[in-house]
């Protein structure tokens, strides 16, 4: 097991593993922490550069029974390994490329200053030098999500828990966040997942303001009116 874990420890970095037992299940979070947290991106001159924070890779989140972990934990780590190695390679390569470009631009600026006037000129942005590598910037600011391809049975075991959480009448924001997690498991869209629970909440809600918010959210998610959802009585026309 430790041989597999070693593969996802970043060079000069650390690996954070959090384990939590609850309701007979074990939940785990595995997060590689990389030593490079920000990079300086060159612009058009030595005076035109920007420091960018590097987003960390998505952690590997696992949940299941002890038996599930005994059977599939290492396989999940192995599936996660390519993403970690690829992420570190991209960030390291991008930083090295940016640093080399900055050093080259500094050397040019120093040479120009040495061969020019002895007085120190006011720094100006020279828009004829250098280019920001947009692809490398995207590498640093976007990390693809990964669920580690953990055992399907473990995902399915989480589904009832998530669906039960929708009945707890939490905030609408939390309800939509849970629905998005459910979508990762069964592929159902927000409307399909939320219409039933939110409709039940709408019917039982006694606070007018909250009821109005739930109704508006239902209309937005489903694209239907409250009348079409059979949540309010249809307005009768007085015209023949």
N, C-alpha and C positions, 0 to 999 in steps of 0.2 A: 504493500500500500504506500509506503513512504517513498519508494522509487517513483511511483506515478505522481505523487504530490510534489516531489522535487522538480518535476518537469514544468510545473506552473508557478514556481517561485521565480519572480523576475530577477535578472542579474542585478546585484546590489540592492535589491528590493526585499519585500517581505510578503508573507502570505497570511491573511487573516481568516481564521476559521471559527465560526460561531455555531454552537449547537444548542438547541432548546428542545426539551421534551414537554409535550402538552397533549392531554387527552389520548394517551396511548400512542401518539405519533412523535416522530423525531423530525425536527426542522433544522436544516443546515444552510449556512451561507458561506461560500468560499470566495474570497476577494483577493486577487493579486494586487499589491500596492507597488507601483513603479516609482523609481527614484526621480524620473523626469516629470516634473509637475507643470512646467511652463517652458515656452520657447520664444525666442525673439525672431520675428519675421522681417526680413529686409524689404524695404520699399524701393524707391527710385534713387535714393542716395543714402549716405551715412547718417543724415539728419532725418531721414524718413523711414522709421521702423516701428514695429508694434510688438508688444509682448502679449502672447496668447496663452491662456491656461489650457492645459491638455486634459480633456475629459478622461476619466478612468474607464476601464473596460467594464461592461455589465457583469455583476457578480453571478456566480452559479448558485441558484436557489433550489433546494431540494426538500421534499417533504414526503414522508411515508412511514411504514412500519419498520421496526428493527430488522425484520426479515428482508424487507425490500432493500434496506441499506446494505445488509450483509451480502445480498445477491448482486446489486447493481451499482453501488457507490463508485467503485473503481472504474466501471465502464463509463459512468457519467463524467468522471474526471478525465478519462482518456478522450472522450468526445469534446470536452472543453479545451483540451490542450492546444489544438491548432489555432484556436481563436486567440489564446494568450500569446503564443509564440508569434503569430502574425501581427498582433497589436504592438508588441514590443519592437519587432523588426521595423514596422512602419514609423513609429515614433522616433526610434534611434536614427533611422536613415534620414528622416525629415530634419531632425535637429542638426545632424552632421552637415547636411546640405545647406541649411540656413547659416550655420556658423561659418562654413567655408565661404559662402557668399558675402557675409558681413566682413570677414577678414580681408577678402579681396577688395571690397569697396573701400575699406579703411586704408589699405595700402595705396590705392589709387588716389584717395583724398590727401594722404600724407605726402605723396610724391608731387601732386599738383601744388600743394602748399609750399613745399620745399623749393620748387622751381619757379614759383611765382613771386609775388610781392612779399617783402619782409614783414609788412604790417599784417595783422590778423584780420582777414575779411569777415564781414558779417555772414554767418552761416545762411546759405540759401539752399532750397530744395532743388537738386539737379534732376529733372525729370527725364534725362537721357540715359541714366545708368540704372541697371538692375531691373528685375522683374519678380513679383511675388508668384511663387509656384502655387496656383490655385488648387491643384490636385492634392498637394501636400497639406495645404491648409484644411481641406476637407477631411483628410485623414486624421488631423488633430482635433477637429471639432465634431466629428461624427463617429460614434462607435456602434456597430451593428449589434442588435440584441441577440442573446443566445440563451436558450433554456437548457443547454447541455444535453438535449435529446434523452432526458431521463426516462426511465421505464414508464410506458404508457399507463400501466396500472397505478403508478404513483400519482400521475396527473389526474386520472379518473377518481382516485380517492379524495382528491382535493375538491372535486366538483360539488358534492353535496354540501361541504362546508361553506363554499363561496355562495351557493344558492341560498343556504339558510341565512347567510349574512344579509341578503337583500331584504329579508322579512323583518329585520331589526329596526326598520324605520330610521336609519341614520341620515346624514345629509345627502342631498341630491348629488353632490360632487363625489362623495364616497360611493354612492350607489353606482354611478357611471364608471368609476375606477374598478369596482368589483366586476361589472359587466364586461369590461375590457379584458380582465384576467380570465373570465369564463370563456370569452371568445377564443383565447389562445388554446383552450382545451378542446372545445367542441365546435368552434368555427361559427357559432351563432352571432348575428349582428346585435347591436344595442337594442333596436326596436323589438326583436324577437325575445331578448332576454329580459328587458325592463318593462315591457307593456303590462304583463300580468302583475308583478309586484307593485308597480307604481299605481296601477288602476285600483288595486285593493287598498293601497295607502290613501289615495284620493277619496275613496268612498268613506273611509273611517275617520279621516282627518276632520277635526272640529275647529281648528284655527283658520279663519278665512284667508289670512295672508299666506300661510303655508299651503293651504289648499289651492290657492291661485297659482302659486309657484309650481306646484306639482302638475297642475293642469297644463300650464304653459310648456313645461318640459315634455309632457306626453305628446302634445300637439307637435312640438318641434321634432321629437324623435321619430314619431310614427308618420307624420305628414297628414294626419287625419284630425278632424275636429272632435271635440268632446262628445258632440251628438253622435258622430259616426262610431265613436268608441263605446256608445251606450252608457256614458257616465253622467250625462245631463239629459233632461227631457227635450225632445225636439220642439222648436218654436213653431206654433201653429200659425199659418198664414190666414189673415182676415180677408184676403182677396179671393174671389171665386175663380 
